[in-house]
Amino acid sequence: MEVSSNTIIEEFDVIGVTIATSGSENDVDKLRELMVLHHLDIDSLVNEWGAFEMTQGGIELSQETLAQFEQYLNNNSKKTPKTLKLPPKKNSYSAKKSGNISLLAERVARDSSEASELIDAYSTPVAKSKNKRQITPDNRINKRLASVNGSPAVPFSPASFSPTTPSTGKYSTRRNPGQVIATFGDSKSVTWASDNQHPCSVKPYGERGVLETDKYSFMMEKIVDRVNVMDNILDDIGDRIKECHGVENLSPVNLQSAEPSTVLGRVYCDSVGRLNARSVVLRGDIDVSGRAAAPMQLDKLTSYSLFPGQVALFEGMNSTGRSFVPTTLLDTPTLTAPAARDATLKRLSVVMASGPYMTSDSLGYEPLADFVSYLQSHPPDVCIMFGPFVDAKSELIKDLSDVTYEQHFTKILEVIGQAVENLPLKVVLVPSQRDIHHPGIYPMPPFNIGKLNRELQKRFYCVSDPSTLNIDGLCVGLTSTDVLFHMGAEEINLQPKTADRLSRLTEHLLQQGSYYPLNPPSEELNVNYEKYEVYSRMSCTPHLLLLPSELKQYTKSINGCLCVNPGRLSKGQTGGTYARILVQSDSSAKAGFTTVAEVVRI
């Protein structure tokens, strides 16, 4: 069935790709043609574009880039003969010896594809490392990063980092810096700078708000321990759903019966692959179903939104004993709200940004310099900075040889700490799975900043990923893992009650009471289930939920929780976005305060 133009435009808009109105039909027709030629559905097409965009360092959709995208799809569909392993084309020229990646890309682009293939065929094949499930890169020392004329390029350092650092062409000529692209509440007459003279209080919310680094040993689990963790989580969420709907008696998911029954279980896919309406399996709990599983036929459900790992309660019938046919998917309630913030407390200004903090073609950290300049001119009470700070996906970072990754990270913190040294604000640091210098495990322990001097250490507060914080009486939940992107790639739906996709995905987090409910997790994530059970789960519905993602930026109130995706501070070779929030005490409000929020271009 042919996909409508509006559907294509809306799906690309979700990942922040705008198809211009003028000439959009030509672009849409081209995308529709690519779907037919390569046998792609709309979700697969959007995912392929996202992968292509990352390889290009951030580009806009146009007829020219669509032609490149078509070539990208053609190359991926071809099978390379086993007798001849062609090395990546970027090795045709020594990228490691060039500090100017954009010039190198232009040089490669000028060569014809036939000439490149001929040269590659006669060159010595390069051993290609196998894809690993982990994203931790090999810590090999590469050739020295050099500029075009052969002299060593100057990597990031406190001396080279300043708001006056020369910018790259695309970043310095970016459009609409300072433009507000998403807002919540009336922000027309808001003063974003803090009026407090002393730093506000930042601490874990409850006993399991932040994972401590002490005695955190991973890769020590048994499979039975993982299974027990998932059983415990299923029971907890199941009890909450049953209590909400007054359900007392459950039936095993695989019990043959001619009478309607109510079953509880976790949604899975019946094979290795993406979930679809014909591959849904419900695995029951241990007490009632003995962990038995049954395929589900969703034909009689008029509305649903499902993803692997979701705990759900269904009403339906299993008349044959071979499959369960649900007729109703019962709503999952959210957790209880936290205690109201004391209305006598002062206003609270929060600013947040998510890495990477450098563009893909420069080690000058220009986006970070501009962000620090904003902090100096509009100092908030709290600045929350999500990783990656030392991005594992950056080729420039991988080629660093003058300093270690840890030393590079320390230099970044020194600059930030010195810039805010005289400001009454606290900087919260949240690690990312893409931070090349930090253990790639989930939940992720806080950064170790012991190499900074003690005065600078006082400016920072390091937390785990994920964390639940108490910031001056405000319950703040946050995670740097792109759970929205991971869930969006797996979720299936039919006329869902929440039509907006981003709101629906965020609502799933609040209903499941977890910062990462997807199971099995993305292949990018290495989960320690012992810590996952304790630190990845929410104890309540937070006042504020921060979810940096590659998907479209937003600020939305969902079930009484203000949810914000600030986007990334840089996107490819150009600038990205950050977010700012103002909390103002209000005794008449149920939570004791009102909020205003904006997402702004750097």
Backbone hydrogen bonds, N-H to C=O, Kabsch-Sander energy under -0.5 kcal/mol:
donor,donor_aa,acceptor,acceptor_aa,energy
8,I,4,S,-1.8
9,I,5,S,-2.5
10,E,6,N,-2.6
11,E,7,T,-2.6
12,F,8,I,-2.0
13,D,9,I,-1.7
14,V,10,E,-1.4
15,I,11,E,-0.7
16,G,13,D,-1.6
17,V,12,F,-2.5
18,T,16,G,-0.6
19,I,17,V,-0.5
20,A,18,T,-0.8
23,G,21,T,-0.5
24,S,21,T,-1.5
27,D,23,G,-1.6
28,V,24,S,-3.5
29,D,25,E,-3.0
30,K,26,N,-2.0
31,L,27,D,-2.3
32,R,28,V,-2.7
33,E,29,D,-2.2
34,L,30,K,-2.1
35,M,31,L,-1.9
36,V,32,R,-1.6
37,L,33,E,-2.6
38,H,34,L,-2.1
39,H,36,V,-0.7
40,L,35,M,-2.4
45,L,41,D,-2.4
46,V,42,I,-2.2
47,N,43,D,-2.3
48,E,44,S,-2.5
49,W,45,L,-2.3
50,G,46,V,-2.2
51,A,47,N,-2.1
52,F,48,E,-2.5
53,E,49,W,-3.0
54,M,50,G,-1.7
55,T,51,A,-1.4
56,Q,52,F,-1.2
57,G,53,E,-0.6
57,G,54,M,-0.6
58,G,53,E,-2.2
66,L,62,S,-2.3
67,A,63,Q,-1.6
68,Q,64,E,-1.5
69,F,65,T,-2.4
70,E,66,L,-2.2
71,Q,67,A,-1.8
72,Y,68,Q,-2.2
73,L,69,F,-2.3
74,N,70,E,-2.4
75,N,71,Q,-2.5
76,N,72,Y,-2.0
77,S,73,L,-1.5
78,K,74,N,-0.8
78,K,75,N,-0.5
80,T,78,K,-0.6
84,L,81,P,-1.2
86,L,84,L,-0.8
91,N,88,P,-2.0
92,S,89,K,-2.1
93,Y,90,K,-0.8
95,A,93,Y,-1.4
97,K,94,S,-1.0
98,S,95,A,-1.2
99,G,97,K,-0.5
99,G,146,A,-1.0
101,I,99,G,-0.9
104,L,100,N,-1.6
105,A,101,I,-2.4
106,E,102,S,-2.1
107,R,103,L,-2.2
108,V,104,L,-2.4
109,A,105,A,-2.3
110,R,106,E,-1.4
111,D,107,R,-0.7
111,D,108,V,-0.9
116,S,112,S,-1.8
117,E,113,S,-2.3
118,L,114,E,-2.1
119,I,115,A,-2.4
120,D,116,S,-2.6
121,A,117,E,-2.2
122,Y,118,L,-1.3
123,S,119,I,-0.8
123,S,120,D,-0.6
129,S,127,A,-0.6
140,R,138,D,-1.7
142,N,140,R,-0.7
146,A,96,K,-0.5
147,S,151,S,-3.7
150,G,147,S,-1.7
153,A,145,L,-1.3
161,F,157,S,-1.6
162,S,160,S,-0.7
165,T,162,S,-2.3
172,S,168,T,-2.8
173,T,169,G,-1.5
174,R,171,Y,-1.4
178,G,601,R,-1.8
179,Q,176,N,-1.8
181,I,179,Q,-0.6
181,I,599,V,-2.6
182,A,599,V,-1.1
184,F,597,A,-2.7
187,S,185,G,-0.8
190,V,187,S,-1.0
192,W,190,V,-0.7
194,S,379,P,-3.4
203,K,470,N,-1.5
205,Y,468,T,-2.8
206,G,204,P,-1.0
209,G,206,G,-0.9
216,Y,213,T,-1.2
217,S,215,K,-1.0
218,F,216,Y,-0.5
225,D,222,K,-0.5
226,R,222,K,-1.6
227,V,223,I,-2.3
228,N,224,V,-2.1
229,V,225,D,-1.9
230,M,226,R,-2.1
231,D,227,V,-2.1
232,N,228,N,-2.3
233,I,229,V,-2.2
234,L,230,M,-2.2
235,D,231,D,-2.4
236,D,232,N,-2.2
237,I,233,I,-2.4
238,G,234,L,-2.6
239,D,235,D,-2.5
240,R,236,D,-1.6
241,I,237,I,-2.2
242,K,238,G,-2.7
243,E,239,D,-2.3
244,C,240,R,-1.7
245,H,241,I,-1.9
246,G,242,K,-0.9
247,V,242,K,-2.0
251,S,262,T,-2.5
255,L,252,P,-1.3
257,S,318,N,-2.4
261,S,316,G,-3.1
263,V,314,F,-2.4
265,G,312,A,-1.9
266,R,283,R,-2.7
267,V,310,Q,-2.7
268,Y,281,V,-2.8
270,D,279,S,-2.1
273,G,271,S,-0.8
279,S,276,N,-1.6
281,V,268,Y,-2.8
282,L,294,A,-2.6
283,R,266,R,-2.6
283,R,281,V,-0.6
284,G,282,L,-0.6
284,G,292,A,-3.1
285,D,264,L,-0.7
289,S,285,D,-0.7
291,R,285,D,-2.3
292,A,289,S,-1.5
294,A,282,L,-1.8
296,M,280,V,-2.5
297,Q,324,F,-2.0
298,L,277,A,-0.6
298,L,296,M,-0.6
301,L,298,L,-1.4
302,T,300,K,-0.5
304,Y,494,L,-1.9
306,L,492,I,-2.7
309,G,267,V,-3.5
310,Q,307,F,-1.9
312,A,265,G,-2.5
312,A,310,Q,-0.5
314,F,263,V,-2.5
315,E,328,T,-2.3
316,G,261,S,-2.5
317,M,325,V,-1.8
324,F,295,P,-3.0
325,V,317,M,-3.0
327,T,315,E,-3.5
328,T,315,E,-2.0
330,L,313,L,-2.3
330,L,328,T,-0.6
335,L,510,L,-0.8
341,R,591,A,-2.3
345,L,342,D,-1.7
348,L,583,V,-2.9
350,V,348,L,-0.5
350,V,581,I,-3.1
351,V,382,V,-2.3
352,M,579,A,-2.7
353,A,384,I,-2.0
355,G,386,F,-1.7
360,S,572,G,-2.4
362,S,359,T,-1.2
368,L,357,Y,-1.4
369,A,365,Y,-2.1
370,D,366,E,-2.3
371,F,367,P,-2.1
372,V,368,L,-2.7
373,S,369,A,-1.9
374,Y,370,D,-1.8
375,L,371,F,-2.0
376,Q,372,V,-2.0
377,S,373,S,-1.9
378,H,374,Y,-2.9
381,D,349,S,-1.8
382,V,349,S,-1.9
383,C,426,K,-2.6
384,I,351,V,-2.9
385,M,383,C,-0.6
385,M,428,V,-3.2
386,F,353,A,-2.9
386,F,384,I,-0.6
387,G,430,V,-2.1
391,D,389,F,-0.6
392,A,434,R,-2.9
394,S,391,D,-1.3
395,E,393,K,-0.5
398,K,394,S,-2.0
399,D,395,E,-1.3
400,L,397,I,-1.6
408,H,404,T,-2.3
409,F,405,Y,-2.3
410,T,406,E,-2.2
411,K,407,Q,-2.1
412,I,408,H,-1.7
413,L,409,F,-2.1
414,E,410,T,-2.2
415,V,411,K,-2.0
416,I,412,I,-2.2
417,G,413,L,-3.1
418,Q,414,E,-2.4
419,A,415,V,-1.9
420,V,416,I,-1.6
421,E,418,Q,-0.7
423,L,420,V,-1.7
425,L,423,L,-2.0
426,K,381,D,-1.8
427,V,459,R,-2.5
428,V,383,C,-3.0
428,V,426,K,-0.6
429,L,427,V,-0.5
429,L,461,Y,-1.9
430,V,385,M,-2.5
435,D,432,S,-1.7
436,I,390,V,-2.7
436,I,434,R,-0.8
438,H,435,D,-1.5
441,I,439,P,-1.7
442,Y,526,N,-2.8
444,M,465,D,-3.1
449,I,447,F,-0.7
452,L,449,I,-1.7
457,Q,453,N,-2.2
458,K,454,R,-1.2
459,R,456,L,-1.5
460,F,457,Q,-1.2
461,Y,427,V,-2.4
463,V,429,L,-2.3
465,D,444,M,-2.1
467,S,478,L,-2.2
468,T,209,G,-2.5
469,L,476,V,-3.3
470,N,203,K,-3.7
471,I,469,L,-0.7
471,I,474,L,-2.8
472,D,201,S,-1.8
472,D,470,N,-0.8
474,L,471,I,-1.5
475,C,473,G,-0.5
476,V,469,L,-2.9
476,V,474,L,-0.7
477,G,475,C,-0.5
477,G,544,L,-3.2
478,L,467,S,-2.4
479,T,546,L,-1.4
483,V,481,T,-2.5
486,H,482,D,-2.0
487,M,483,V,-2.7
488,G,484,L,-2.4
489,A,485,F,-1.3
490,E,487,M,-1.2
491,E,487,M,-2.3
492,I,306,L,-2.7
494,L,304,Y,-2.5
499,A,497,K,-0.8
504,R,500,D,-2.2
505,L,501,R,-2.5
506,T,502,L,-2.1
507,E,503,S,-2.4
508,H,504,R,-1.6
509,L,505,L,-1.2
510,L,506,T,-1.6
511,Q,507,E,-2.5
512,Q,508,H,-2.8
513,G,509,L,-1.0
514,S,509,L,-1.7
515,Y,536,S,-3.2
516,Y,536,S,-0.5
519,N,308,P,-1.8
525,L,522,S,-2.0
527,V,525,L,-0.6
528,N,442,Y,-3.2
529,Y,527,V,-0.7
532,Y,528,N,-2.4
533,E,529,Y,-2.0
534,V,530,E,-0.6
535,Y,531,K,-3.2
536,S,532,Y,-1.6
538,M,513,G,-2.4
541,T,336,T,-2.6
543,H,475,C,-1.2
544,L,475,C,-2.0
545,L,562,L,-2.6
546,L,477,G,-2.8
547,L,545,L,-0.5
547,L,564,V,-2.9
552,K,14,V,-3.0
554,Y,565,N,-1.1
556,K,563,C,-2.7
558,I,556,K,-0.6
558,I,561,C,-3.1
561,C,558,I,-1.6
562,L,543,H,-2.3
563,C,556,K,-3.8
563,C,561,C,-0.7
564,V,545,L,-2.5
565,N,554,Y,-2.6
569,L,354,S,-3.1
570,S,356,P,-0.5
571,K,574,T,-2.3
573,Q,57,G,-1.5
574,T,571,K,-1.7
576,G,569,L,-2.8
577,T,568,R,-2.7
578,Y,600,V,-2.4
579,A,352,M,-2.4
580,R,598,E,-2.4
581,I,350,V,-3.3
582,L,596,V,-2.9
583,V,348,L,-3.3
584,Q,582,L,-0.5
584,Q,594,T,-2.8
586,D,592,G,-1.8
589,A,586,D,-1.2
592,G,589,A,-0.8
594,T,584,Q,-2.6
596,V,582,L,-1.8
597,A,184,F,-2.5
598,E,580,R,-2.2
599,V,182,A,-2.6
600,V,578,Y,-3.0
601,R,179,Q,-2.5
602,I,576,G,-2.1
